[in-house]
Amino acid sequence: MALDSPHLTEDALAEVLLDALDQIGVGVMVTSGAEGAMDLRFINDAALEMGAATLLTAPRALTTDRGSVTSHRVQLVNSNASAVHAELSTVSLVLDAEPSSVSLLVDVSDRLRAARELEQLQTQFQRVLELSPVAVGVRQDQRLVFANAALRSLLRLELKDTAPGEPQLEPSPAVAALAVLDEALDDAGLHERSVTLTLEGTRGLDVELTAIQSEWHQEPAVMFIARDPGQRQRLHARLAEAERLAAVSTLGAGVAHEVNNPLAYVLLNLQYLLRELPRFNGDPARLQTLRDRLSEARHGAERIRSIVRDLLDFSSVGRPQLSPVDLTEVVERALRLVEPQLKERAEVVTLLDEVPLILGNASQLEQVLTNLLVNAAQAISPETARGPTIEVRCHGGGFGRVLVEVSDTGTGISLEHASKVFDPFFTTKPVGVGTGLGLPICHSIVRAHGGDISVDSTPGVGTTFRLVLPALPSASSYPPPMPSSESSPPRSSGDDEPSR
């Protein structure tokens, strides 16, 4: 090619190009002669640093058919005695009537090293995904190309017997149903949807899928997470039951003490009757005394039965049954259950109005109130200077609502902590005292009843938890609430009755 510019000759242009290639690290070699007797006519500094001169000992790498270009990778040893991987491109031509070759070398050592590191990272990432308890999959080219153990278990997928490192999934209706994710390739944002996947031998599994556009082995792909909503509900149910049993354990010592008091005078009265009955001579006055002692023993036994019944109702398991519930009765039962903890800490004041019925599960609501009452007692320090008080109010809130409020004059909750009290596993109690699940479960139970629970607290003054539950639209539309137990016998005020 001739140069149009009068200011730059071909020799000058060649010198500029060679200098530029040297500056950017591209090696240049020019050789002449046949394969058996090859002479080096030119080599730049970049090629020398790569150790390209050693290629003269393997001249076949520097020869090719005239007019054609060959490219391949060679391994050299540079001036620092380190291995260098280079891409070698050679073109054959004629210089000064002699067959010659011009070779360009590009050091690709860093590129290969980065590729190996990337491959290692991808392998480690894939291993982490495989071991993850979260169900993760990758869809690419309208195929499911990766499914970790959790996803295979969830969707009951089977791996084919293929070569190591190339696992493939057996086709199934569930795999085919994942085609709904293909459209996520057209959207770089988060993609969420709920689908029903048909599994072998089942009517279908409802699965929540969250997908995002990603890459898999440097190719566009959709990475997704699959969740079984039912599994979440079952886990929540197990956590709720664990919290319920933990509360029963916490109440155990107080209940044992509460049972011991009436049991003591049951035994005393029975011992008295055993001693006096053989001496009975038919005296009417003496008969009345024996009847009175027998009545006291019966009263104590009924008190024990009431305590045990309340504890069994509280810890009962099984699917909750919804029915019309009188919240004042639920409050009274919760108070009886935690009475030993409350009376040791504070004076209990109850303001229970007649309120409309609600549709709910009495046992679950009793669990909520028991938790709030125990928390209120624990919030009150024994060293409180002013009179410690726990106040329980139940009244109509208007607009078809029923309100229950549990207030204490304890230490209070800071504004920072008050915003977190319904977060799972958050607790301000010492290690081993609180699980951090009580209030979150209370929150879930109340929300499941269509209501709301909130907290209002002032540090150093006290705390109020407020439950708002929807009343039944019309009490006449539903049967009367089923009593959860027989009526408790009348009791005199004193140790057997919560303070009012």
C-alpha positions in Angstrom: 0.0 0.0 0.0 1.4 3.4 -0.9 1.3 6.3 1.5 -0.7 9.4 0.5 1.1 11.6 3.0 4.4 13.1 1.8 5.5 13.6 5.4 5.6 9.9 6.5 7.6 7.2 4.6 6.9 3.5 4.7 10.0 3.0 6.8 9.0 5.7 9.2 5.5 4.1 9.6 7.0 0.7 10.2 9.2 2.1 12.9 6.3 3.9 14.6 4.2 0.7 14.5 7.0 -1.5 15.9 7.6 1.0 18.7 3.8 1.1 19.5 3.6 -2.7 19.6 6.6 -2.7 21.9 5.1 -0.2 24.2 1.8 -2.1 24.6 3.7 -5.4 25.3 3.1 -7.1 22.0 6.1 -9.2 20.9 7.3 -9.0 17.3 9.6 -11.5 15.6 10.7 -11.7 11.9 12.5 -14.8 10.7 13.7 -15.9 7.3 14.8 -19.2 5.8 13.5 -22.7 5.7 12.4 -24.7 8.7 15.8 -26.4 9.1 17.9 -23.2 8.8 15.9 -20.3 10.2 17.5 -16.9 10.9 16.2 -14.3 13.3 16.1 -11.0 11.4 14.2 -8.9 14.0 12.9 -9.2 17.6 11.6 -6.4 19.8 12.1 -5.9 23.5 8.6 -7.3 24.4 9.3 -10.6 22.6 12.8 -10.8 24.3 11.3 -10.4 27.8 8.8 -13.2 27.0 11.6 -15.5 26.0 10.4 -15.7 22.4 14.0 -16.3 21.1 13.6 -19.9 22.3 11.1 -20.5 19.5 14.0 -20.7 17.1 14.7 -24.1 18.5 11.2 -25.2 17.5 10.9 -23.5 14.1 7.7 -25.4 13.2 5.8 -23.0 15.4 7.1 -20.1 13.3 6.2 -21.5 9.9 3.0 -21.7 7.9 1.8 -21.8 4.3 2.5 -18.8 2.3 -0.2 -16.2 2.7 -2.0 -17.9 5.5 -2.1 -17.1 9.2 -1.9 -19.6 12.1 -2.6 -18.9 15.7 -1.9 -21.1 18.7 -0.8 -20.9 22.3 2.8 -21.5 23.4 4.5 -21.7 26.7 7.8 -19.8 27.1 10.2 -19.0 29.9 10.8 -15.2 30.4 13.9 -13.4 31.5 12.9 -13.9 35.2 12.8 -17.7 34.6 9.0 -17.6 35.0 6.6 -19.4 32.8 4.8 -17.3 30.2 1.7 -18.3 28.3 1.4 -16.5 25.0 -0.9 -16.4 22.0 1.4 -16.7 18.9 0.1 -15.6 15.5 2.3 -16.1 12.4 1.9 -15.0 8.8 4.3 -16.2 6.0 5.5 -13.8 3.3 8.6 -13.1 1.1 11.2 -10.6 2.2 14.1 -9.8 -0.1 13.2 -12.8 -2.3 13.5 -15.1 0.7 10.6 -17.0 2.5 10.0 -15.3 5.8 7.6 -15.2 8.7 6.3 -12.4 10.9 5.1 -13.5 14.3 3.2 -11.5 17.0 3.1 -12.7 20.6 0.6 -11.5 23.3 1.2 -12.5 26.9 -2.1 -14.1 28.1 -0.7 -15.4 31.5 -2.7 -13.0 33.5 -5.9 -13.7 31.5 -5.5 -17.5 32.0 -4.8 -17.0 35.7 -7.9 -14.9 36.1 -9.9 -17.5 34.2 -8.7 -20.2 36.5 -9.5 -18.2 39.5 -12.9 -17.4 38.1 -13.5 -21.1 37.5 -12.4 -21.9 41.1 -14.8 -19.3 42.4 -17.6 -20.7 40.3 -16.9 -24.2 41.6 -16.9 -22.9 45.2 -20.1 -20.9 44.6 -21.8 -23.9 43.1 -20.7 -26.1 46.0 -22.1 -23.5 48.5 -25.4 -23.4 46.5 -25.5 -27.3 46.6 -25.1 -27.3 50.4 -27.5 -24.4 51.0 -30.7 -25.3 52.9 -32.5 -22.9 50.6 -33.9 -24.4 47.4 -31.9 -22.8 44.5 -32.0 -23.5 40.8 -30.7 -22.0 37.5 -32.6 -22.0 34.3 -30.7 -21.4 31.0 -31.7 -21.8 27.4 -35.1 -23.0 28.5 -33.6 -25.8 30.5 -33.0 -26.4 34.2 -29.2 -26.6 34.3 -28.7 -26.6 38.1 -30.8 -27.6 41.0 -29.3 -27.9 44.5 -30.1 -30.7 46.9 -32.8 -28.7 48.6 -34.6 -27.9 45.3 -34.3 -31.6 44.2 -35.8 -32.6 47.5 -38.6 -30.0 47.3 -39.6 -30.9 43.7 -38.6 -34.6 43.9 -36.1 -34.3 41.1 -33.8 -37.1 40.1 -30.3 -36.8 38.7 -29.3 -38.8 35.6 -26.3 -41.1 35.6 -23.9 -38.9 33.6 -20.2 -38.2 33.5 -18.8 -36.7 36.7 -19.1 -32.9 36.7 -21.9 -32.9 34.2 -25.0 -33.8 36.3 -28.3 -33.6 34.4 -31.9 -33.8 35.7 -34.4 -36.4 34.6 -37.4 -34.7 32.9 -40.5 -34.3 35.0 -43.7 -32.2 35.0 -42.2 -30.0 37.8 -39.2 -29.2 35.6 -41.4 -28.4 32.7 -43.6 -26.1 34.8 -40.5 -24.0 35.6 -40.8 -22.5 32.1 -42.8 -19.6 33.7 -39.3 -18.3 34.7 -38.1 -17.8 31.1 -39.7 -14.4 30.9 -37.5 -13.2 33.7 -34.7 -13.1 31.1 -36.4 -10.1 29.6 -36.5 -8.2 32.9 -33.5 -7.3 34.9 -35.5 -6.7 38.0 -36.7 -9.1 40.7 -39.3 -11.5 39.5 -41.7 -13.0 42.0 -44.7 -15.3 41.4 -46.5 -18.2 43.0 -47.1 -21.3 40.9 -48.4 -24.8 41.3 -46.0 -27.5 40.2 -47.3 -30.9 39.4 -45.2 -33.6 41.0 -45.2 -37.3 40.4 -47.9 -39.0 42.3 -49.4 -35.8 43.8 -52.1 -33.3 42.9 -49.7 -30.5 42.9 -47.4 -28.4 45.1 -47.8 -24.6 45.6 -44.4 -23.0 45.3 -43.3 -19.4 45.6 -40.6 -18.6 43.1 -38.3 -15.5 43.3 -36.1 -15.1 40.2 -33.5 -12.7 39.0 -31.6 -12.3 35.7 -28.1 -13.5 36.2 -25.2 -15.4 34.5 -24.2 -19.0 34.7 -20.8 -19.9 33.3 -20.6 -16.5 31.6 -24.0 -17.0 29.8 -27.3 -15.3 30.5 -29.5 -17.3 32.9 -32.3 -17.0 35.5 -31.3 -17.9 39.0 -34.3 -18.5 41.3 -35.2 -19.5 44.9 -38.2 -21.8 45.5 -40.1 -21.8 48.8 -42.9 -24.0 50.1 -45.4 -21.7 51.9 -46.7 -24.7 53.7 -43.3 -25.5 55.1 -43.1 -21.9 56.5 -46.5 -22.4 58.2 -45.4 -25.7 59.7 -42.2 -24.1 61.0 -44.2 -21.3 62.5 -46.5 -23.8 64.1 -43.6 -25.7 65.6 -42.1 -22.4 67.0 -45.4 -21.4 68.4 -45.8 -24.8 70.1 -42.2 -24.6 71.4 -42.9 -21.2 72.9 -46.2 -22.5 74.4 -44.3 -25.4 76.1 -41.6 -23.0 77.3 -44.2 -20.9 78.9 -45.7 -23.9 80.6 -42.3 -24.8 81.9 -41.9 -21.2 83.2 -45.3 -21.5 85.0 -44.5 -24.9 86.4 -42.9 -23.8 89.7 -45.7 -21.3 90.4 -48.4 -23.8 89.5 -46.8 -26.4 91.8 -46.9 -23.9 94.7 -50.4 -23.0 93.9 -51.5 -26.7 93.9 -49.6 -27.3 97.1 -51.7 -24.9 99.2 -55.2 -26.4 98.6 -53.7 -29.9 98.6 -52.4 -29.3 102.1 -55.8 -28.5 103.6 -57.4 -31.3 101.6 -55.0 -33.7 103.3 -55.5 -32.1 106.7 -59.3 -32.3 106.4 -59.1 -36.0 105.3 -56.8 -36.8 108.2 -59.3 -35.2 110.5 -62.2 -37.1 109.1 -60.3 -40.4 109.3 -59.5 -39.7 113.0 -63.0 -38.5 114.0 -65.3 -40.8 112.0 -64.7 -43.8 114.3 -65.7 -41.6 117.3 -68.9 -40.3 115.7 -71.9 -41.1 117.9 -74.7 -39.6 115.9 -74.5 -36.1 117.6 -76.1 -33.6 115.0 -73.6 -30.9 116.0 -70.7 -33.2 115.5 -72.2 -34.3 112.1 -72.3 -30.7 110.9 -68.6 -30.3 111.8 -67.7 -33.4 109.8 -69.8 -32.1 106.9 -68.0 -28.8 107.0 -64.6 -30.5 107.0 -65.6 -32.7 104.1 -66.9 -29.6 102.2 -63.5 -27.8 102.7 -61.7 -30.9 101.4 -64.0 -30.9 98.3 -63.4 -27.2 97.8 -59.6 -27.7 97.8 -59.9 -30.6 95.4 -62.0 -28.5 93.0 -59.4 -25.7 93.3 -56.6 -28.2 92.3 -58.8 -29.5 89.4 -59.3 -25.9 88.2 -55.6 -25.2 88.2 -54.7 -28.4 86.3 -57.5 -27.8 83.8 -56.3 -24.3 83.1 -52.8 -25.5 82.5 -54.0 -28.3 80.2 -56.1 -25.9 78.2 -53.1 -23.6 77.9 -50.7 -26.3 76.7 -53.2 -28.1 74.4 -52.0 -29.0 70.9 -53.7 -29.6 67.6 -55.4 -27.5 64.9 -57.0 -24.4 66.5 -60.8 -24.4 66.3 -62.5 -21.0 65.9 -65.7 -20.4 67.9 -67.3 -17.4 69.6 -65.1 -16.4 72.6 -65.8 -14.2 75.6 -62.6 -12.3 76.1 -63.3 -11.5 79.7 -63.4 -15.2 80.5 -60.1 -15.6 78.6 -58.6 -12.8 80.7 -59.8 -14.3 83.9 -58.4 -17.8 83.1 -55.0 -16.3 82.1 -54.9 -14.4 85.4 -55.6 -17.6 87.4 -52.8 -19.3 85.5 -50.1 -16.7 86.2 -51.4 -15.7 89.6 -48.4 -17.0 91.6 -46.0 -14.9 89.5 -48.1 -11.8 89.6 -48.9 -11.6 93.3 -45.2 -11.9 94.2 -44.4 -8.8 92.1 -47.3 -6.4 92.0 -50.9 -5.5 92.8 -53.1 -6.7 90.0 -56.0 -4.4 89.1 -58.7 -5.7 86.6 -61.3 -3.6 84.9 -63.4 -6.0 82.8 -66.4 -4.6 81.1 -69.1 -6.7 79.4 -67.9 -6.9 75.7 -69.2 -8.4 72.5 -68.1 -11.9 71.6 -65.3 -12.4 69.1 -64.6 -15.3 66.7 -61.3 -16.9 67.7 -59.4 -19.7 69.5 -59.6 -19.3 73.3 -56.5 -21.3 73.9 -54.3 -19.2 71.6 -55.7 -16.0 73.0 -55.0 -17.2 76.5 -51.5 -17.9 75.4 -51.2 -14.3 74.2 -52.5 -12.8 77.5 -50.4 -15.2 79.6 -47.3 -14.1 77.8 -48.2 -10.4 78.2 -48.9 -10.9 81.9 -45.7 -12.8 82.6 -43.7 -10.1 80.7 -45.4 -7.4 82.8 -44.4 -9.2 86.0 -40.8 -9.7 84.9 -40.6 -6.0 83.9 -41.3 -4.9 87.5 -38.2 -4.9 89.7 -38.6 -6.0 93.3 -36.8 -2.8 94.4 -39.4 -0.6 92.8 -39.9 2.3 95.2 -43.5 3.2 94.2 -46.3 0.7 94.4 -45.8 -1.8 91.5 -49.1 -2.3 89.7 -50.3 -4.5 86.8 -53.6 -3.4 85.3 -55.7 -5.4 82.9 -58.6 -3.7 81.1 -61.1 -5.3 78.7 -63.6 -3.0 77.1 -65.4 -2.3 73.8 -63.4 -0.1 71.5 -66.2 1.1 69.3 -66.6 0.4 65.5 -67.1 -3.3 66.2 -63.9 -3.8 68.1 -62.9 -5.3 71.5 -59.8 -3.9 73.3 -57.6 -5.7 75.9 -54.8 -3.7 77.6 -52.1 -5.0 79.9 -50.2 -2.2 81.6 -47.4 -2.3 84.2 -45.4 0.2 86.2 -42.1 -1.5 85.4 -38.9 -0.3 83.9 -40.4 0.5 80.5 -38.9 -0.1 77.0 -36.7 2.3 75.1 -38.0 3.7 71.8 -35.2 1.8 69.9 -36.2 -1.5 71.5 -40.0 -0.9 71.3 -39.8 -0.9 67.5 -38.2 -4.4 67.6 -40.2 -6.2 70.3 -42.2 -8.1 67.7 -39.1 -9.2 65.7 -38.4 -12.9 66.0 -35.5 -13.7 68.4 -35.2 -10.2 69.7 -35.2 -10.0 73.5 -33.8 -7.7 76.2 -33.9 -10.5 78.8 -30.8 -12.1 80.0 -29.4 -15.2 78.2 -31.4 -18.2 79.2 -34.5 -16.3 80.3 -36.1 -15.2 77.0 -36.2 -16.9 73.6 -37.2 -13.8 71.7 -40.2 -15.7 70.2 -43.0 -14.9 72.7 -44.1 -11.5 71.4 -43.6 -12.4 67.7 -45.9 -15.4 68.2 -48.4 -13.2 70.1 -48.3 -10.8 67.1 -48.9 -13.7 64.6 -51.8 -15.1 66.7 -53.5 -11.7 67.0 -53.0 -10.9 63.3 -54.4 -14.4 62.4 -57.5 -13.3 64.4 -57.8 -10.3 62.2 -56.7 -8.0 65.0 -53.7 -5.9 65.9 -51.2 -5.6 68.8 -49.2 -2.6 69.7 -46.9 -1.3 72.5 -46.7 2.0 74.2 -43.9 2.5 76.6 -42.0 5.2 78.5 -38.7 4.2 80.2 -38.9 4.5 83.9 -42.7 4.8 83.9 -44.1 1.6 82.4 -45.5 -0.2 79.4 -48.9 -0.9 77.9 -49.6 -3.6 75.4 -52.9 -3.1 73.5 -54.8 -5.8 71.7 -57.6 -4.9 69.2 -59.8 -7.7 68.0 -62.9 -7.5 65.7 -66.2 -8.3 67.4 -68.7 -10.7 65.9 -71.0 -8.8 63.6 -74.0 -10.2 65.4 -73.9 -12.4 68.4 -77.3 -13.9 67.5 -75.8 -15.3 64.3 -73.6 -17.7 66.2 -74.2 -20.3 68.9 -73.2 -19.3 72.4 -69.5 -19.9 73.4 -68.7 -23.3 74.6 -67.4 -23.3 78.1 -63.8 -24.5 78.2 -64.3 -26.0 81.6 -66.7 -26.3 84.5 -67.3 -23.3 86.6 -64.8 -22.9 89.3 -66.2 -23.0 92.9 -66.7 -19.8 94.7 -63.6 -18.6 96.6 -63.0 -16.1 99.2 -60.6 -13.2 98.7 -57.1 -14.0 99.7 -54.3 -16.2 98.5 -56.6 -18.1 96.1 -57.8 -15.0 94.3 -55.8 -12.5 92.2 -55.6 -9.1 93.7 -58.2 -6.7 92.3 
